[in-house]
C-alpha cells in the first residue's frame, strides 16, 4: 500500500508495522506460511475424510451385527432400541402393538420411585391396557386381570409383573416368530449380510 497522501488511513498502520521489531514480523510471516501449508495439504483433508468414513463404517458394522442378533432370541430383540422400533412397526401391521406398548409401559413403571406417582401411573396403565374393555386391552386371562386389579390396592413396582410376563410370553411365542419371517426383517438381514460380505471383500 502506498501511503504518500496526507490522511491516508493506511499511514498509521504502516508506521505501526514499521515500529514492530523485525523478529515479530518474521514470526508472523512464518506462522502464516505454516498455516497456509496445513490448509492446503491434500493428505490432511484425506485423513479427515478417512476418519469420518471409518466412524461411519463402524456404525454400519454395529447396526448390521445388531440386526442379525435379533433372531438369536426375543431378549436380544428387546435389548435393542432399534429392534424394539422395528418390532413395534411390524406389530402395527398386525394391529397388536398394544402388547409391546404395555410391556414398555411396565418397564418404565418399574423405574418409578415416588409412591404417589407409582399409584397414579398404575391406575393409568390398568385403565389403558388391563381392565376389561380397556381402549388398548391386552390379551390376558381373567384370573391375571383380577390379580392385577387387587395389586392396585397397594401399588408397588411389581404389581404388573404377572400381566407383563403373560404378555411377553404371548409376543415371544406368537408375534416374534412371524416378525423373523416377515418381509421387512428379511430385507434387513439381507442388507446386514451384504454389508458384512462387502466389508470382508475390502479387507
Long-range contacts (C-beta under 8 A, 24 or more apart in sequence): 57-199, 60-195, 61-195, 61-196, 61-199, 63-192, 64-191, 64-192, 64-193, 64-195, 64-196, 65-192, 67-188, 67-189, 67-191, 67-192, 68-189, 68-192, 68-193, 70-180, 70-185, 71-180, 71-185, 71-189, 74-168, 74-171, 74-172, 74-176, 77-176, 77-179, 86-179, 86-184, 86-185, 86-188, 87-175, 87-176, 87-179, 89-184, 90-175, 90-178, 90-179, 90-182, 90-184, 90-185, 91-175, 91-179, 94-175, 94-178, 96-175, 98-129, 98-136, 98-137, 98-138, 99-138, 99-139, 99-167, 99-170, 99-171, 99-175, 100-171, 101-129, 101-136, 102-129, 102-130, 102-136, 102-138, 102-163, 102-164, 102-167, 103-164, 103-167, 103-168, 103-171, 105-129, 106-160, 106-161, 106-163, 106-164, 109-157, 109-160, 110-157, 110-158, 112-157, 115-155, 118-155, 118-156, 118-157, 119-152, 119-155, 122-151, 122-152, 122-155, 122-159, 122-160, 123-152, 123-155, 125-160, 126-152, 130-160, 130-163, 138-163, 138-167, 139-167, 139-170, 140-166, 140-167, 141-166
